[in-house]
Amino acid sequence: MIAYAAFARSGFLTSLAYRNEVWANIFGKLVQVFARVAIWLAVYAGVTAVDGISISDMITYALLGGVVMGATRYDRIVRQVGNALKTGDVAIWLLKPVHYPLYLLAIEAGMSAYTFLLAVVPTIAIVALIYGMQPPASLLHGLMFVGFCALSFIIHFLCAAIFGVLAFWLMTVFSLEWLLQSLISLLSGLLIPFWFFPEPFGTIASHQPLAWLVYYPSAVWLGRLDMGATLLYFGIGLGWAGLLATVLALLWHRASSRITVQGG
């Protein structure tokens, strides 16, 4: 575990070395968040609420989406695996006493911590000062939001790593990255919360693993779920994380064997 902690620290310091990127990240995330808020302001033009959801709820939802999705970058994870495969560096990791997926997790944790502290937090603070942001529905909802954010990071990483490892069979990550981007945009709740989806699509979408990336953390913060439902869906999210971790482990085992058979 000490080695993985060192990798996480390395990921943080590596990101910190490129300090000019801080301003670029903040500007980029400001544009993204302002765009999402502007869309909902246009949708709610002249209307105070839609289906019981106020414009204040949707502005807060848009800001929360920036919090839970602003730090972790699925494309960075997928490309890292793809580049390691293309250069052959992935074979070197098989000779090291380190589990490659856990190494990726540690590096991404460090980089995500950097992005969250130096880009996401300032962005959300600026936008919240301009448009306002609702507090959590209760102290317990606020605490559970933190837990759901951690679960969001884990599921986000696992999905990206699974798509990255699939490159061992496809020998390219471009199509995989594009596919994952499309799935996340539609099924995470980042663009449109599931309570606006027509049935039965809303129910189906809210029970697939990507829903835990944005929808459930935001719904918990806003109090859309009572505490019983919050705990229930947190448990379901843990189940999805366990299943995805098992899939990743099996895929990595097969990929490792494939590298051995092909000779690197």
Secondary structure, DSSP 8 states (H G I E B T S, - for coil): -HHHHHHHHHHHHHHHH-THHHHHHHHHHHHHHHHHHHHHHHHTTT-SEETTEEHHHHHHHHHHHHHHHHS--HHHHHHHHHHHHHHTHHHHHTTSSS-HHHHHHHHHHHHHHHHIIIIIHHHHHHHHHHH-----SSHHHHHHHHHHHHHHHHHHHHHHHHHHHTHHHHS-SHHHHHHHHHHHHHHSSSSS-GGGS-TTHHHHHTTSGGGGTTHHHHHHHHT-S-HHHHHHHHHHHHHHHHHHHHHHHHHHHHHHHHHHHHT-
